[in-house]
Amino acid sequence: MNFHPLSTPLILLVSIILMTACETEQAQTPESAEELTEHALLVFSKTEGYRHDSIEHGIQAVQALGQDNGVRVHATEDASVFTAEQLEAYDAVLFLNTTGTLFNADQREAFQNFINSGGGYAGVHSAADTEYEWPWYGELAGGWFESHPPVQQATVLRVNSDHLSTYMLPDEWVLEYEWCNYQELP
């Protein structure tokens, strides 16, 4: 399967999420594969602003990683799934290149309760270009998008080699990407 060139960071991020989920299950050392609890990931890619061409490629990449790792993946752009009852079906939500204001007050509350109850979240690329009027989400996403220069090469440095999400990474590597500037970091 061929993926969009900018999918490499996405694949790395989702691999870390799935590896973390699988690590938790493997720590339980089940007697058989049937004893493993299936994990579920909601991929949310609604846009109310700029829409990245890579969204469909990203969904394909996440679905392939999910299939390879026993994780059920449901992709949607329908914000109505953000209710307490429907979010209970998922272990984590992946905001895949979302943009703009996506939720009403009830949907915001349901998502915030999901996270506060232990649900997982990861935001890919323009997830930081989302929900500017919702301070809680800005903290969750780690800041809001401001701008970006043209795609360029940079050296990425690993600053923590002890964390589960980074121990397997090299100390540094070169990556060509659309590096983003943020308005203000929390």
Long-range contacts (C-beta under 8 A, 24 or more apart in sequence): 1-60, 1-64, 3-57, 3-60, 3-61, 4-53, 4-54, 4-57, 4-58, 5-176, 6-54, 6-125, 6-177, 6-178, 7-54, 7-57, 7-58, 7-61, 8-175, 9-124, 9-125, 9-175, 9-177, 10-54, 10-58, 10-61, 10-62, 10-96, 10-124, 10-125, 11-61, 11-65, 13-122, 13-124, 14-61, 14-62, 14-65, 14-94, 14-122, 15-65, 16-165, 17-41, 17-92, 17-94, 17-120, 17-122, 18-65, 18-66, 18-69, 18-71, 19-69, 19-164, 20-164, 20-165, 21-69, 21-71, 21-91, 21-92, 22-69, 22-70, 23-164, 36-70, 38-70, 38-71, 38-72, 39-70, 39-71, 39-72, 39-91, 39-92, 40-71, 40-72, 40-73, 40-74, 40-89, 40-90, 40-91, 41-66, 41-71, 41-72, 41-73, 41-74, 41-90, 41-91, 41-92, 41-93, 41-94, 42-74, 42-75, 42-76, 42-81, 42-87, 42-89, 42-90, 42-92, 42-93, 42-94, 43-73, 43-74, 43-75, 43-76, 43-93, 43-94, 43-96, 44-75, 44-76, 44-77, 44-79, 44-81, 44-93, 44-94, 44-95, 44-96, 44-98, 45-75, 45-76, 45-77, 45-95, 45-96, 45-97, 45-98, 46-76, 46-77, 46-78, 46-79, 46-98, 46-102, 47-77, 47-97, 47-98, 47-99, 47-100, 48-99, 48-100, 48-101, 48-102, 49-99, 49-100, 49-129, 50-99, 50-126, 50-129, 51-97, 51-99, 52-97, 52-125, 52-126, 54-97, 54-125, 55-96, 55-97, 58-96, 58-97, 58-124, 59-96, 62-94, 62-96, 79-103, 79-104, 79-107, 80-107, 82-107, 82-108, 82-110, 82-111, 83-107, 83-110, 84-110, 84-113, 84-114, 87-111, 87-114, 87-119, 90-114, 90-119, 91-119, 91-120, 92-119, 92-120, 92-121, 92-122, 93-119, 93-120, 93-121, 93-122, 94-121, 94-122, 94-123, 94-124, 95-121, 95-122, 95-123, 95-124, 95-127, 95-130, 95-141, 96-124, 96-125, 96-127, 97-124, 97-125, 97-126, 97-127, 98-123, 98-126, 98-127, 98-129, 98-130, 99-126, 99-129, 99-130, 100-129, 100-130, 101-130, 101-131, 101-132, 101-133, 102-130, 102-131, 103-131, 103-134, 108-134, 108-136, 108-137, 112-136, 115-140, 125-178, 125-180, 128-180, 128-182, 138-186, 139-186, 142-182, 142-185, 142-186, 143-182, 143-183, 143-184, 143-185, 143-186, 144-182, 144-183, 144-184, 145-180, 145-181, 145-182, 145-183, 146-180, 146-181, 146-182, 146-183, 147-180, 147-181, 148-178, 148-179, 148-180, 148-181, 149-179, 150-178, 151-176, 151-177, 151-178, 152-176, 152-177, 152-179, 154-179
